[in-house]
Amino acid sequence: MELDTVYFYTVAIVDWIPLLKTKKFKLIVLNSLIHLVEKKKLVVYGFVIMPNHIHIIWSSSEKNDKEMPYASFMKFTGHAFLDELRQTNDLY
C-alpha cells in the first residue's frame, strides 16, 4: 500500500471464526483504529465490522516508525486477539 492513497481493505479471521460477534473483540479493532488515527498515521473514511471479517476504507498518512500503518493495525489486533483468547479460553 502506498501513502496518501485510498484503499478498500478487507481482513478475515482465520477459519471464519466469528470472534467479532462479541464486544471485547470489536473494541480491540476500534481501539487500534482510533489509536492510529489519533497518531495521524491513518485516515479512516468508513468501516464495517462483520462477525468474522472487517471492511475498511482508509489511507495511510505516514509510516508508524518503520512499518506501514496497516501492518501496525494487523500486528496489534492479532496479538491482542491472541492475548484475550489465551486469558479467557473463550472464543465468544
C-alpha positions as CSV (number, residue, x, y, z in Angstrom):
1,M,0.0,0.0,0.0
2,E,1.2,3.5,-0.8
3,L,0.9,6.5,1.4
4,D,-1.9,9.0,0.7
5,T,-3.8,6.6,-1.5
6,V,-7.3,5.5,-0.5
7,Y,-7.9,1.7,-0.3
8,F,-10.8,-0.6,0.4
9,Y,-9.2,-3.2,2.8
10,T,-10.8,-6.5,3.9
11,V,-9.4,-8.8,6.5
12,A,-10.9,-12.1,7.8
13,I,-10.5,-14.2,10.9
14,V,-8.7,-17.5,10.2
15,D,-11.2,-20.3,9.5
16,W,-14.0,-17.6,9.6
17,I,-14.4,-18.0,13.4
18,P,-17.0,-15.3,14.4
19,L,-14.7,-13.6,17.0
20,L,-16.1,-10.2,16.1
21,K,-19.6,-11.1,17.3
22,T,-18.5,-10.0,20.8
23,K,-17.9,-6.5,22.1
24,K,-14.5,-7.3,23.5
25,F,-13.0,-8.2,20.1
26,K,-14.8,-5.3,18.3
27,L,-13.3,-2.9,20.8
28,I,-9.8,-4.2,20.0
29,V,-10.4,-3.4,16.4
30,L,-11.9,0.1,17.2
31,N,-9.2,1.0,19.7
32,S,-6.4,0.1,17.2
33,L,-8.0,2.2,14.5
34,I,-8.6,5.1,16.9
35,H,-5.0,5.0,18.1
36,L,-3.6,5.1,14.6
37,V,-6.0,7.9,13.6
38,E,-5.1,10.0,16.7
39,K,-1.4,9.5,15.9
40,K,-2.2,10.8,12.4
41,K,-0.9,7.6,10.7
42,L,-4.3,6.6,9.2
43,V,-7.3,8.4,7.8
44,V,-10.4,6.2,8.1
45,Y,-13.3,7.0,5.8
46,G,-15.6,4.2,6.7
47,F,-15.6,0.7,8.1
48,V,-18.0,-2.2,8.9
49,I,-17.3,-5.0,11.4
50,M,-18.9,-8.3,10.5
51,P,-18.9,-11.4,12.8
52,N,-15.8,-12.9,11.1
53,H,-14.3,-10.1,8.9
54,I,-14.0,-6.3,8.6
55,H,-14.0,-3.9,5.7
56,I,-12.3,-0.6,6.0
57,I,-11.9,2.4,3.6
58,W,-8.7,4.2,4.6
59,S,-5.5,5.8,3.6
60,S,-2.1,5.8,5.3
61,S,-0.7,9.3,6.0
62,E,2.8,8.3,7.2
63,K,4.7,5.3,8.4
64,N,4.4,4.2,12.0
65,D,8.1,4.1,12.9
66,K,9.5,1.6,10.3
67,E,6.2,-0.1,9.2
68,M,3.2,0.9,7.3
69,P,0.1,1.7,9.5
70,Y,-1.9,-1.3,8.1
71,A,0.9,-3.6,9.3
72,S,0.8,-2.0,12.7
73,F,-3.0,-2.4,12.8
74,M,-2.8,-6.1,11.8
75,K,0.1,-6.8,14.3
76,F,-1.6,-5.1,17.2
77,T,-5.1,-6.6,16.7
78,G,-3.7,-10.1,16.1
79,H,-1.6,-10.0,19.3
80,A,-4.5,-8.5,21.3
81,F,-6.9,-11.2,20.0
82,L,-4.4,-13.9,20.9
83,D,-3.8,-12.4,24.4
84,E,-7.6,-12.2,25.0
85,L,-8.1,-15.8,23.8
86,R,-5.2,-17.1,26.0
87,Q,-6.5,-15.3,29.1
88,T,-10.1,-16.4,28.8
89,N,-10.0,-19.6,26.7
90,D,-13.3,-18.3,25.4
91,L,-13.9,-17.7,21.7
92,Y,-17.2,-15.9,22.2
